[in-house]
Amino acid sequence: MTKVKVDFAPFEYPIAYCIAGVDEVGRGPLVGDVVTAAVILDPENPIEGLMDSKKLSEKKRLILSKEIKEKALAWSIARATPEEIDTLNILHATMLAMQRAVQGLNIEPDYVLVDGNRSPSFHHENGQITSQSVVKGDARVAEISAASIIAKVARDDEMIELDKLYPLYGFAKHKGYPTKVHLEKIIEFGVLDCYRKSFKPVAAVIANNT
């Protein structure tokens, strides 16, 4: 159980809640899954240095990711595929991946805090789990920070593995984001199956090649 104090909430929290923090990584890239994570921290086993994963060095993220997985009461990583993103759109696919992350926890949370300004609905056996979106939550809520870190490390690892399969595309460097170099590589070498074909830069390349 986590005692939580939040000054941004529009209502009073009960004294104690089992809180799950949820965040996503990879809404902007042109390739690969959107990756989400849910984390329930252990108040008896605190983790120092939690913050927005984007503000941490790669080395620090790797250290914290390992520590989070060792010390958290529960954690889960989930995804939505490029096919789901193309079918549902990136927002709805992200919400689906967040629901999957919470469903993957081996402890049912009483409350879910989600980074951003939108939250999907979450359910367990007894009904709906109360949830709240928190703007800039990855910098304000430890559970969300932890989720952002393990999701970021997981997705970066996947891009590094993809780079080994397709070294000409430079995935290890740009991590799938639409950099100038990345766009040039797509034009030069074509669109792989793992790309999000509904995203405009990818769709444009496909259209030009047909």
BALOBA-1460 file (C-alpha; in Angstrom, 3 decimals):
// residues 210
<rec num="1" residu="m" x="0.000" y="0.000" z="0.000"/>
<rec num="2" residu="t" x="1.300" y="3.438" z="-0.908"/>
<rec num="3" residu="k" x="0.556" y="6.565" z="1.049"/>
<rec num="4" residu="v" x="0.207" y="9.282" z="-1.497"/>
<rec num="5" residu="k" x="0.140" y="13.054" z="-1.279"/>
<rec num="6" residu="v" x="-0.696" y="14.916" z="-4.455"/>
<rec num="7" residu="d" x="-1.187" y="18.662" z="-4.607"/>
<rec num="8" residu="f" x="-2.569" y="18.606" z="-8.151"/>
<rec num="9" residu="a" x="-5.622" y="16.442" z="-7.461"/>
<rec num="10" residu="p" x="-9.054" y="18.138" z="-7.511"/>
<rec num="11" residu="f" x="-10.238" y="15.959" z="-4.632"/>
<rec num="12" residu="e" x="-8.941" y="14.426" z="-1.411"/>
<rec num="13" residu="y" x="-7.289" y="11.032" z="-1.504"/>
<rec num="14" residu="p" x="-7.955" y="8.535" z="1.264"/>
<rec num="15" residu="i" x="-4.976" y="8.123" z="3.549"/>
<rec num="16" residu="a" x="-3.699" y="4.978" z="1.856"/>
<rec num="17" residu="y" x="-4.118" y="3.547" z="-1.607"/>
<rec num="18" residu="c" x="-2.438" y="0.938" z="-3.709"/>
<rec num="19" residu="i" x="-1.365" y="3.236" z="-6.545"/>
<rec num="20" residu="a" x="-0.321" y="2.171" z="-10.020"/>
<rec num="21" residu="g" x="1.462" y="4.698" z="-12.211"/>
<rec num="22" residu="v" x="1.112" y="4.350" z="-15.979"/>
<rec num="23" residu="d" x="3.055" y="5.956" z="-18.826"/>
<rec num="24" residu="e" x="3.790" y="5.384" z="-22.504"/>
<rec num="25" residu="v" x="6.795" y="5.701" z="-24.759"/>
<rec num="26" residu="g" x="6.781" y="5.805" z="-28.525"/>
<rec num="27" residu="r" x="3.752" y="7.727" z="-29.725"/>
<rec num="28" residu="g" x="5.860" y="9.825" z="-32.102"/>
<rec num="29" residu="p" x="8.096" y="7.272" z="-33.865"/>
<rec num="30" residu="l" x="7.321" y="5.965" z="-37.338"/>
<rec num="31" residu="v" x="8.194" y="2.369" z="-36.539"/>
<rec num="32" residu="g" x="7.551" y="-0.269" z="-33.914"/>
<rec num="33" residu="d" x="5.150" y="-0.693" z="-31.036"/>
<rec num="34" residu="v" x="3.924" y="1.992" z="-28.691"/>
<rec num="35" residu="v" x="5.145" y="0.707" z="-25.321"/>
<rec num="36" residu="t" x="3.425" y="1.277" z="-21.989"/>
<rec num="37" residu="a" x="4.245" y="0.357" z="-18.422"/>
<rec num="38" residu="a" x="2.432" y="0.182" z="-15.095"/>
<rec num="39" residu="v" x="4.272" y="0.221" z="-11.758"/>
<rec num="40" residu="i" x="3.217" y="-0.181" z="-8.128"/>
<rec num="41" residu="l" x="6.058" y="0.989" z="-5.898"/>
<rec num="42" residu="d" x="6.889" y="-0.365" z="-2.456"/>
<rec num="43" residu="p" x="6.851" y="2.448" z="0.157"/>
<rec num="44" residu="e" x="9.078" y="0.291" z="2.353"/>
<rec num="45" residu="n" x="11.705" y="0.041" z="-0.379"/>
<rec num="46" residu="p" x="12.133" y="3.545" z="-1.872"/>
<rec num="47" residu="i" x="14.013" y="4.289" z="-5.075"/>
<rec num="48" residu="e" x="16.116" y="7.436" z="-5.288"/>
<rec num="49" residu="g" x="16.363" y="9.543" z="-8.438"/>
<rec num="50" residu="l" x="13.028" y="8.824" z="-10.097"/>
<rec num="51" residu="m" x="12.085" y="11.477" z="-12.647"/>
<rec num="52" residu="d" x="10.891" y="11.932" z="-16.210"/>
<rec num="53" residu="s" x="12.795" y="9.322" z="-18.242"/>
<rec num="54" residu="k" x="13.577" y="11.897" z="-20.960"/>
<rec num="55" residu="k" x="15.629" y="13.894" z="-18.451"/>
<rec num="56" residu="l" x="17.837" y="10.962" z="-17.504"/>
<rec num="57" residu="s" x="20.952" y="9.744" z="-19.279"/>
<rec num="58" residu="e" x="20.754" y="6.366" z="-20.966"/>
<rec num="59" residu="k" x="23.128" y="4.929" z="-18.366"/>
<rec num="60" residu="k" x="21.016" y="6.223" z="-15.477"/>
<rec num="61" residu="r" x="17.798" y="4.922" z="-17.071"/>
<rec num="62" residu="l" x="19.303" y="1.445" z="-17.354"/>
<rec num="63" residu="i" x="20.362" y="1.464" z="-13.684"/>
<rec num="64" residu="l" x="16.972" y="2.721" z="-12.495"/>
<rec num="65" residu="s" x="15.043" y="0.319" z="-14.714"/>
<rec num="66" residu="k" x="16.796" y="-2.626" z="-13.110"/>
<rec num="67" residu="e" x="16.235" y="-1.199" z="-9.622"/>
<rec num="68" residu="i" x="12.547" y="-0.549" z="-10.294"/>
<rec num="69" residu="k" x="12.000" y="-4.122" z="-11.441"/>
<rec num="70" residu="e" x="13.804" y="-5.429" z="-8.344"/>
<rec num="71" residu="k" x="12.111" y="-3.190" z="-5.766"/>
<rec num="72" residu="a" x="8.596" y="-2.509" z="-7.053"/>
<rec num="73" residu="l" x="5.684" y="-4.466" z="-5.634"/>
<rec num="74" residu="a" x="4.501" y="-5.042" z="-9.194"/>
<rec num="75" residu="w" x="5.372" y="-3.909" z="-12.701"/>
<rec num="76" residu="s" x="4.141" y="-4.693" z="-16.177"/>
<rec num="77" residu="i" x="5.124" y="-3.713" z="-19.722"/>
<rec num="78" residu="a" x="2.634" y="-3.874" z="-22.579"/>
<rec num="79" residu="r" x="2.363" y="-2.788" z="-26.205"/>
<rec num="80" residu="a" x="0.184" y="-1.975" z="-29.141"/>
<rec num="81" residu="t" x="1.522" y="-3.075" z="-32.511"/>
<rec num="82" residu="p" x="1.979" y="-1.010" z="-35.676"/>
<rec num="83" residu="e" x="-1.031" y="-2.852" z="-37.136"/>
<rec num="84" residu="e" x="-3.172" y="-1.836" z="-34.163"/>
<rec num="85" residu="i" x="-1.885" y="1.733" z="-34.410"/>
<rec num="86" residu="d" x="-2.812" y="1.858" z="-38.099"/>
<rec num="87" residu="t" x="-6.257" y="0.409" z="-37.388"/>
<rec num="88" residu="l" x="-7.204" y="2.311" z="-34.232"/>
<rec num="89" residu="n" x="-4.994" y="5.459" z="-34.556"/>
<rec num="90" residu="i" x="-2.127" y="6.220" z="-32.195"/>
<rec num="91" residu="l" x="-4.257" y="7.677" z="-29.382"/>
<rec num="92" residu="h" x="-6.622" y="4.728" z="-29.100"/>
<rec num="93" residu="a" x="-3.802" y="2.221" z="-29.537"/>
<rec num="94" residu="t" x="-1.936" y="3.923" z="-26.684"/>
<rec num="95" residu="m" x="-5.010" y="3.727" z="-24.447"/>
<rec num="96" residu="l" x="-5.323" y="0.023" z="-25.295"/>
<rec num="97" residu="a" x="-1.668" y="-0.589" z="-24.437"/>
<rec num="98" residu="m" x="-2.138" y="1.220" z="-21.107"/>
<rec num="99" residu="q" x="-5.085" y="-1.022" z="-20.267"/>
<rec num="100" residu="r" x="-2.962" y="-4.055" z="-21.106"/>
<rec num="101" residu="a" x="-0.177" y="-2.830" z="-18.815"/>
<rec num="102" residu="v" x="-2.526" y="-2.517" z="-15.837"/>
<rec num="103" residu="q" x="-4.108" y="-5.899" z="-16.630"/>
<rec num="104" residu="g" x="-0.623" y="-7.392" z="-16.589"/>
<rec num="105" residu="l" x="0.087" y="-6.394" z="-12.978"/>
<rec num="106" residu="n" x="0.114" y="-9.278" z="-10.504"/>
<rec num="107" residu="i" x="-1.388" y="-6.963" z="-7.869"/>
<rec num="108" residu="e" x="-4.677" y="-5.185" z="-8.530"/>
<rec num="109" residu="p" x="-4.307" y="-1.463" z="-7.835"/>
<rec num="110" residu="d" x="-6.976" y="0.563" z="-6.049"/>
<rec num="111" residu="y" x="-6.144" y="3.642" z="-8.075"/>
<rec num="112" residu="v" x="-4.363" y="4.372" z="-11.352"/>
<rec num="113" residu="l" x="-2.536" y="7.599" z="-12.181"/>
<rec num="114" residu="v" x="-1.819" y="8.106" z="-15.887"/>
<rec num="115" residu="d" x="0.654" y="10.540" z="-17.411"/>
<rec num="116" residu="g" x="-0.894" y="13.148" z="-19.694"/>
<rec num="117" residu="n" x="-4.354" y="14.636" z="-20.090"/>
<rec num="118" residu="r" x="-6.270" y="11.465" z="-20.985"/>
<rec num="119" residu="s" x="-6.861" y="8.201" z="-19.209"/>
<rec num="120" residu="p" x="-8.521" y="5.035" z="-20.475"/>
<rec num="121" residu="s" x="-10.922" y="3.112" z="-18.258"/>
<rec num="122" residu="f" x="-9.400" y="0.324" z="-16.197"/>
<rec num="123" residu="h" x="-11.273" y="-2.675" z="-14.819"/>
<rec num="124" residu="h" x="-10.751" y="-5.595" z="-12.463"/>
<rec num="125" residu="e" x="-12.943" y="-8.460" z="-11.314"/>
<rec num="126" residu="n" x="-15.023" y="-6.236" z="-9.042"/>
<rec num="127" residu="g" x="-15.592" y="-3.476" z="-11.565"/>
<rec num="128" residu="q" x="-13.908" y="-0.297" z="-12.674"/>
<rec num="129" residu="i" x="-10.687" y="0.958" z="-11.121"/>
<rec num="130" residu="t" x="-10.689" y="4.666" z="-10.336"/>
<rec num="131" residu="s" x="-8.129" y="6.529" z="-12.403"/>
<rec num="132" residu="q" x="-6.907" y="10.058" z="-13.043"/>
<rec num="133" residu="s" x="-4.743" y="11.643" z="-15.721"/>
<rec num="134" residu="v" x="-1.896" y="13.824" z="-14.475"/>
<rec num="135" residu="v" x="-0.344" y="16.438" z="-16.759"/>
<rec num="136" residu="k" x="3.453" y="16.129" z="-16.562"/>
<rec num="137" residu="g" x="2.891" y="13.191" z="-14.250"/>
<rec num="138" residu="d" x="6.240" y="11.632" z="-15.140"/>
<rec num="139" residu="a" x="7.890" y="14.555" z="-13.337"/>
<rec num="140" residu="r" x="5.383" y="14.739" z="-10.453"/>
<rec num="141" residu="v" x="4.383" y="11.218" z="-9.434"/>
<rec num="142" residu="a" x="7.000" y="8.613" z="-8.529"/>
<rec num="143" residu="e" x="4.939" y="5.682" z="-9.821"/>
<rec num="144" residu="i" x="4.497" y="7.363" z="-13.209"/>
<rec num="145" residu="s" x="8.210" y="8.244" z="-13.340"/>
<rec num="146" residu="a" x="9.059" y="4.607" z="-12.705"/>
<rec num="147" residu="a" x="6.667" y="3.506" z="-15.454"/>
<rec num="148" residu="s" x="8.179" y="5.979" z="-17.907"/>
<rec num="149" residu="i" x="11.677" y="4.683" z="-17.192"/>
<rec num="150" residu="i" x="11.017" y="0.978" z="-17.689"/>
<rec num="151" residu="a" x="8.888" y="1.679" z="-20.787"/>
<rec num="152" residu="k" x="11.618" y="3.859" z="-22.295"/>
<rec num="153" residu="v" x="14.330" y="1.270" z="-21.673"/>
<rec num="154" residu="a" x="12.152" y="-1.511" z="-23.105"/>
<rec num="155" residu="r" x="11.387" y="0.393" z="-26.306"/>
<rec num="156" residu="d" x="14.961" y="1.577" z="-26.791"/>
<rec num="157" residu="d" x="16.127" y="-2.030" z="-26.426"/>
<rec num="158" residu="e" x="13.674" y="-3.060" z="-29.128"/>
<rec num="159" residu="m" x="15.021" y="-0.373" z="-31.463"/>
<rec num="160" residu="i" x="18.571" y="-1.571" z="-30.829"/>
<rec num="161" residu="e" x="17.518" y="-5.123" z="-31.742"/>
<rec num="162" residu="l" x="15.772" y="-3.812" z="-34.869"/>
<rec num="163" residu="d" x="18.984" y="-1.995" z="-35.781"/>
<rec num="164" residu="k" x="20.826" y="-5.319" z="-35.746"/>
<rec num="165" residu="l" x="18.332" y="-6.722" z="-38.248"/>
<rec num="166" residu="y" x="18.288" y="-3.623" z="-40.470"/>
<rec num="167" residu="p" x="21.526" y="-1.684" z="-39.850"/>
<rec num="168" residu="l" x="21.052" y="0.598" z="-42.868"/>
<rec num="169" residu="y" x="18.128" y="2.390" z="-41.217"/>
<rec num="170" residu="g" x="19.940" y="3.663" z="-38.110"/>
<rec num="171" residu="f" x="17.295" y="2.622" z="-35.581"/>
<rec num="172" residu="a" x="19.787" y="2.519" z="-32.695"/>
<rec num="173" residu="k" x="20.437" y="6.241" z="-33.142"/>
<rec num="174" residu="h" x="17.061" y="7.804" z="-33.936"/>
<rec num="175" residu="k" x="14.932" y="5.171" z="-32.133"/>
<rec num="176" residu="g" x="12.350" y="5.349" z="-34.895"/>
<rec num="177" residu="y" x="11.605" y="9.066" z="-34.597"/>
<rec num="178" residu="p" x="11.164" y="11.044" z="-37.848"/>
<rec num="179" residu="t" x="14.577" y="12.672" z="-38.019"/>
<rec num="180" residu="k" x="15.907" y="14.009" z="-41.313"/>
<rec num="181" residu="v" x="18.320" y="11.097" z="-41.626"/>
<rec num="182" residu="h" x="15.591" y="8.574" z="-40.839"/>
<rec num="183" residu="l" x="13.282" y="9.992" z="-43.501"/>
<rec num="184" residu="e" x="16.108" y="9.828" z="-46.017"/>
<rec num="185" residu="k" x="16.727" y="6.169" z="-45.138"/>
<rec num="186" residu="i" x="13.061" y="5.269" z="-45.663"/>
<rec num="187" residu="i" x="13.076" y="6.922" z="-49.066"/>
<rec num="188" residu="e" x="16.312" y="5.173" z="-50.000"/>
<rec num="189" residu="f" x="15.630" y="1.670" z="-48.659"/>
<rec num="190" residu="g" x="11.833" y="1.479" z="-48.478"/>
<rec num="191" residu="v" x="9.178" y="0.834" z="-45.835"/>
<rec num="192" residu="l" x="9.590" y="-2.265" z="-43.670"/>
<rec num="193" residu="d" x="6.655" y="-4.268" z="-42.302"/>
<rec num="194" residu="c" x="7.292" y="-2.871" z="-38.815"/>
<rec num="195" residu="y" x="6.509" y="0.705" z="-39.899"/>
<rec num="196" residu="r" x="3.293" y="2.522" z="-39.012"/>
<rec num="197" residu="k" x="1.883" y="2.898" z="-42.490"/>
<rec num="198" residu="s" x="-0.828" y="5.363" z="-41.441"/>
<rec num="199" residu="f" x="1.745" y="7.945" z="-40.338"/>
<rec num="200" residu="k" x="2.078" y="10.664" z="-42.963"/>
<rec num="201" residu="p" x="5.836" y="10.421" z="-43.733"/>
<rec num="202" residu="v" x="5.531" y="6.652" z="-44.180"/>
<rec num="203" residu="a" x="2.313" y="6.895" z="-46.175"/>
<rec num="204" residu="a" x="3.969" y="9.440" z="-48.468"/>
<rec num="205" residu="v" x="6.854" y="7.094" z="-49.248"/>
<rec num="206" residu="i" x="4.444" y="4.244" z="-49.951"/>
<rec num="207" residu="a" x="2.366" y="6.470" z="-52.233"/>
<rec num="208" residu="n" x="5.450" y="7.598" z="-54.166"/>
<rec num="209" residu="n" x="6.534" y="3.989" z="-54.708"/>
<rec num="210" residu="t" x="3.211" y="2.781" z="-56.117"/>
